[in-house]
Amino acid sequence: MNHLLLFGTVGATEIIIVALIVLLLFGGKKIPELMKGIGKGVKSFKDGVKGVEEDMKETINEEKKEDKQ
């Protein structure tokens, strides 16, 4: 099962190599824009997950109230 973890064995060398490749592909001026876009995407995803969790909790609470009646 451990072989399914993609980031379990990523070391400093691999991170540096990926960073250099990103730098070469996008250039120094585009990286802040790229990171900003990634940050917005992650925030949007987290907000979506939080919304789904809240909806599920509300549904569970409603079902519990109905079961008590």
DSSP file (Angstrom, degrees, kcal/mol; ACC not computed):
  #  RESIDUE AA STRUCTURE BP1 BP2  ACC     N-H-->O    O-->H-N    N-H-->O    O-->H-N    TCO  KAPPA ALPHA  PHI   PSI    X-CA   Y-CA   Z-CA
    1    1 A M    >         0   0    0      0, 0.0     3,-1.8     0, 0.0     4,-0.4   0.000 360.0 360.0 360.0 -29.1    0.0    0.0    0.0
    2    2 A N  G >   +     0   0    0      1,-0.3     3,-1.3     2,-0.2     6,-0.2   0.785 360.0  66.7 -62.6 -26.8    2.9    2.3    0.6
    3    3 A H  G 3  S+     0   0    0      1,-0.3    -1,-0.3     5,-0.0     5,-0.0   0.652  90.8  65.1 -70.7 -12.0    3.8    2.4   -3.1
    4    4 A L  G <  S+     0   0    0     -3,-1.8     2,-0.8     4,-0.0    -1,-0.3   0.661  77.3  94.3 -81.5 -16.6    0.5    4.2   -3.7
    5    5 A L    X   -     0   0    0     -3,-1.3     3,-0.6    -4,-0.4     4,-0.3  -0.669  58.7-169.4 -78.6 110.2    1.6    7.2   -1.8
    6    6 A L  T 3  S+     0   0    0     -2,-0.8     3,-0.3     1,-0.2    -1,-0.2   0.854  81.8  36.9 -72.2 -35.2    3.0    9.5   -4.5
    7    7 A F  T >  S+     0   0    0      1,-0.2     3,-0.8     2,-0.1    -1,-0.2   0.251  86.4 100.6-103.8  13.5    4.7   12.1   -2.3
    8    8 A G  T <  S+     0   0    0     -3,-0.6    -1,-0.2     1,-0.2    -2,-0.1   0.802  91.9  32.0 -69.0 -29.2    5.9    9.7    0.4
    9    9 A T  T 3  S+     0   0    0     -3,-0.3     2,-0.5    -4,-0.3    -1,-0.2   0.121  81.3 131.3-118.1  21.3    9.5    9.6   -0.8
   10   10 A V    <   -     0   0    0     -3,-0.8     2,-0.1     4,-0.1    -3,-0.0  -0.639  36.9-172.0 -78.1 124.1   10.0   13.0   -2.4
   11   11 A G     >  -     0   0    0     -2,-0.5     4,-1.9     1,-0.0     5,-0.2  -0.408  40.3 -88.6-107.0-175.2   13.2   14.5   -1.1
   12   12 A A  H  > S+     0   0    0      1,-0.2     4,-2.4     2,-0.2     5,-0.2   0.872 123.0  56.2 -63.2 -38.7   15.0   17.9   -1.3
   13   13 A T  H  > S+     0   0    0      1,-0.2     4,-2.3     2,-0.2    -1,-0.2   0.924 107.8  47.2 -61.3 -45.2   16.7   16.9   -4.6
   14   14 A E  H  > S+     0   0    0      1,-0.2     4,-2.4     2,-0.2    -1,-0.2   0.892 111.2  51.4 -64.6 -39.3   13.5   16.1   -6.3
   15   15 A I  H  X S+     0   0    0     -4,-1.9     4,-2.4     2,-0.2    -1,-0.2   0.911 110.6  48.9 -64.1 -41.9   11.8   19.3   -5.1
   16   16 A I  H  X S+     0   0    0     -4,-2.4     4,-2.4     2,-0.2    -2,-0.2   0.909 110.7  50.5 -63.9 -42.5   14.8   21.4   -6.4
   17   17 A I  H  X S+     0   0    0     -4,-2.3     4,-2.2     2,-0.2    -2,-0.2   0.927 111.8  47.1 -62.0 -45.5   14.7   19.6   -9.8
   18   18 A V  H  X S+     0   0    0     -4,-2.4     4,-2.5     1,-0.2    -1,-0.2   0.907 111.2  51.9 -63.1 -41.6   10.9   20.3  -10.1
   19   19 A A  H  X S+     0   0    0     -4,-2.4     4,-2.4     1,-0.2    -2,-0.2   0.906 110.0  48.9 -62.1 -41.8   11.4   23.9   -9.1
   20   20 A L  H  X S+     0   0    0     -4,-2.4     4,-2.4     2,-0.2    -1,-0.2   0.896 110.7  50.3 -65.4 -39.9   14.2   24.3  -11.8
   21   21 A I  H  X S+     0   0    0     -4,-2.2     4,-2.6     2,-0.2    -2,-0.2   0.921 111.2  48.5 -63.9 -43.7   12.0   22.8  -14.4
   22   22 A V  H  X S+     0   0    0     -4,-2.5     4,-2.7     1,-0.2     5,-0.5   0.915 111.1  51.3 -61.5 -42.4    9.1   25.1  -13.5
   23   23 A L  H  X S+     0   0    0     -4,-2.4     4,-1.9     1,-0.2    -2,-0.2   0.905 112.3  46.1 -61.4 -42.5   11.5   28.0  -13.6
   24   24 A L  H  < S+     0   0    0     -4,-2.4    -2,-0.2     2,-0.2    -1,-0.2   0.893 116.4  44.9 -67.9 -39.7   12.7   27.0  -17.1
   25   25 A L  H  < S+     0   0    0     -4,-2.6    -2,-0.2    -5,-0.2    -1,-0.2   0.907 128.9  21.6 -72.0 -42.2    9.2   26.4  -18.4
   26   26 A F  H  X S-     0   0    0     -4,-2.7     4,-0.5    -5,-0.2    -3,-0.2   0.664  99.1-132.3-105.5 -19.3    7.5   29.5  -17.1
   27   27 A G  H  X  -     0   0    0     -4,-1.9     4,-1.0    -5,-0.5     3,-0.4   0.083  33.4 -76.9  80.5 160.8   10.3   32.0  -16.4
   28   28 A G  H  4 S+     0   0    0      1,-0.2    -1,-0.2     2,-0.2     3,-0.1   0.804 127.2  53.1 -66.1 -31.5   10.8   34.1  -13.3
   29   29 A K  H  4 S+     0   0    0      1,-0.2     4,-0.5     2,-0.1    -1,-0.2   0.784 108.6  48.5 -77.9 -26.6    8.1   36.6  -14.1
   30   30 A K  H  X S+     0   0    0     -4,-0.5     4,-2.4    -3,-0.4    -1,-0.2   0.692  91.6  78.6 -87.0 -19.3    5.3   34.1  -14.6
   31   31 A I  H  X S+     0   0    0     -4,-1.0     4,-2.9     1,-0.2     5,-0.2   0.901  91.2  50.8 -62.0 -44.4    5.9   32.1  -11.5
   32   32 A P  H  > S+     0   0    0      0, 0.0     4,-2.3     0, 0.0    -1,-0.2   0.910 112.6  47.9 -59.9 -38.9    4.2   34.5   -9.1
   33   33 A E  H  > S+     0   0    0     -4,-0.5     4,-2.2     2,-0.2    -2,-0.2   0.909 112.4  49.4 -64.6 -41.1    1.1   34.6  -11.3
   34   34 A L  H  X S+     0   0    0     -4,-2.4     4,-2.4     2,-0.2    -1,-0.2   0.922 112.1  47.1 -63.7 -45.5    1.2   30.8  -11.5
   35   35 A M  H  X S+     0   0    0     -4,-2.9     4,-2.8     2,-0.2    -1,-0.2   0.879 110.4  53.1 -65.3 -38.0    1.4   30.5   -7.7
   36   36 A K  H  X S+     0   0    0     -4,-2.3     4,-2.3    -5,-0.2    -1,-0.2   0.921 110.5  47.6 -62.3 -43.9   -1.4   33.0   -7.2
   37   37 A G  H  X S+     0   0    0     -4,-2.2     4,-2.2     2,-0.2    -2,-0.2   0.905 112.3  48.7 -63.5 -42.1   -3.6   31.0   -9.6
   38   38 A I  H  X S+     0   0    0     -4,-2.4     4,-2.5     2,-0.2    -2,-0.2   0.917 110.7  51.6 -63.8 -42.9   -2.8   27.7   -7.8
   39   39 A G  H  X S+     0   0    0     -4,-2.8     4,-2.4     1,-0.2    -2,-0.2   0.907 109.9  48.7 -60.8 -42.8   -3.5   29.4   -4.4
   40   40 A K  H  X S+     0   0    0     -4,-2.3     4,-2.5     2,-0.2    -1,-0.2   0.895 111.4  50.8 -64.1 -39.5   -6.9   30.6   -5.6
   41   41 A G  H  X S+     0   0    0     -4,-2.2     4,-2.3     2,-0.2    -2,-0.2   0.913 110.9  47.5 -64.1 -43.0   -7.7   27.1   -6.9
   42   42 A V  H  X S+     0   0    0     -4,-2.5     4,-2.6     2,-0.2    -2,-0.2   0.908 112.5  49.6 -64.8 -42.2   -6.7   25.5   -3.6
   43   43 A K  H  X S+     0   0    0     -4,-2.4     4,-2.5     1,-0.2    -2,-0.2   0.915 111.1  49.4 -63.1 -42.8   -8.8   28.0   -1.7
   44   44 A S  H  X S+     0   0    0     -4,-2.5     4,-2.2     2,-0.2    -1,-0.2   0.905 111.3  49.6 -62.3 -41.7  -11.8   27.4   -3.9
   45   45 A F  H  X S+     0   0    0     -4,-2.3     4,-2.5     2,-0.2    -2,-0.2   0.922 111.3  48.6 -63.1 -44.8  -11.4   23.7   -3.5
   46   46 A K  H  X S+     0   0    0     -4,-2.6     4,-2.6     1,-0.2    -2,-0.2   0.904 110.6  51.2 -63.0 -41.4  -11.2   24.0    0.3
   47   47 A D  H  X S+     0   0    0     -4,-2.5     4,-2.2     1,-0.2    -1,-0.2   0.903 110.6  49.6 -61.9 -40.4  -14.3   26.2    0.3
   48   48 A G  H  X S+     0   0    0     -4,-2.2     4,-2.1     2,-0.2    -2,-0.2   0.913 111.4  47.7 -63.9 -43.5  -16.2   23.7   -1.8
   49   49 A V  H  X S+     0   0    0     -4,-2.5     4,-2.5     1,-0.2    -2,-0.2   0.909 110.9  51.8 -63.8 -42.0  -15.2   20.8    0.5
   50   50 A K  H  X S+     0   0    0     -4,-2.6     4,-2.4     1,-0.2    -1,-0.2   0.899 109.0  51.2 -62.3 -40.5  -16.2   22.9    3.5
   51   51 A G  H  X S+     0   0    0     -4,-2.2     4,-2.3     2,-0.2    -1,-0.2   0.904 110.3  48.1 -63.0 -42.1  -19.6   23.6    1.9
   52   52 A V  H  X S+     0   0    0     -4,-2.1     4,-2.4     2,-0.2    -2,-0.2   0.910 111.0  51.3 -65.6 -41.8  -20.2   19.9    1.2
   53   53 A E  H  X S+     0   0    0     -4,-2.5     4,-2.3     1,-0.2    -2,-0.2   0.913 110.5  48.7 -61.9 -42.4  -19.2   19.0    4.8
   54   54 A E  H  X S+     0   0    0     -4,-2.4     4,-2.4     2,-0.2    -1,-0.2   0.909 110.9  50.4 -64.6 -41.5  -21.6   21.5    6.2
   55   55 A D  H  X S+     0   0    0     -4,-2.3     4,-2.3     1,-0.2    -2,-0.2   0.902 110.7  49.6 -61.6 -41.3  -24.5   20.3    4.0
   56   56 A M  H  X S+     0   0    0     -4,-2.4     4,-2.5     2,-0.2    -2,-0.2   0.911 110.6  49.6 -65.3 -41.8  -23.8   16.7    5.1
   57   57 A K  H  X S+     0   0    0     -4,-2.3     4,-2.5     2,-0.2    -2,-0.2   0.905 111.0  49.9 -63.8 -41.0  -23.8   17.7    8.8
   58   58 A E  H  X S+     0   0    0     -4,-2.4     4,-2.4     2,-0.2    -2,-0.2   0.918 111.3  49.0 -62.6 -43.1  -27.1   19.6    8.3
   59   59 A T  H  X S+     0   0    0     -4,-2.3     4,-2.3     2,-0.2    -2,-0.2   0.915 111.7  48.6 -63.0 -43.8  -28.7   16.6    6.6
   60   60 A I  H  X S+     0   0    0     -4,-2.5     4,-2.3     1,-0.2    -2,-0.2   0.918 111.7  49.5 -62.9 -43.9  -27.5   14.2    9.4
   61   61 A N  H  X S+     0   0    0     -4,-2.5     4,-2.1     1,-0.2    -2,-0.2   0.896 110.9  49.9 -63.2 -40.0  -28.9   16.6   12.0
   62   62 A E  H  X S+     0   0    0     -4,-2.4     4,-2.1     2,-0.2    -1,-0.2   0.903 110.5  50.0 -64.2 -41.3  -32.2   16.8   10.2
   63   63 A E  H  X S+     0   0    0     -4,-2.3     4,-2.2     1,-0.2    -2,-0.2   0.888 109.6  51.1 -65.4 -38.2  -32.4   13.0   10.0
   64   64 A K  H  X S+     0   0    0     -4,-2.3     4,-1.5     2,-0.2    -1,-0.2   0.902 109.8  50.1 -65.3 -40.0  -31.7   12.6   13.7
   65   65 A K  H  X S+     0   0    0     -4,-2.1     4,-0.9     1,-0.2    -2,-0.2   0.896 111.1  48.9 -63.8 -40.3  -34.4   15.1   14.5
   66   66 A E  H  < S+     0   0    0     -4,-2.1     3,-0.3     1,-0.2    -2,-0.2   0.871 108.7  53.4 -67.2 -37.6  -36.9   13.2   12.3
   67   67 A D  H  < S+     0   0    0     -4,-2.2    -1,-0.2     1,-0.2    -2,-0.2   0.833 105.7  54.1 -67.0 -31.7  -35.9    9.9   13.9
   68   68 A K  H  <        0   0    0     -4,-1.5    -1,-0.2     1,-0.2    -2,-0.2   0.756 360.0 360.0 -73.9 -24.3  -36.6   11.3   17.4
   69   69 A Q     <        0   0    0     -4,-0.9    -1,-0.2    -3,-0.3    -2,-0.2   0.478 360.0 360.0 -83.1 360.0  -40.1   12.4   16.5
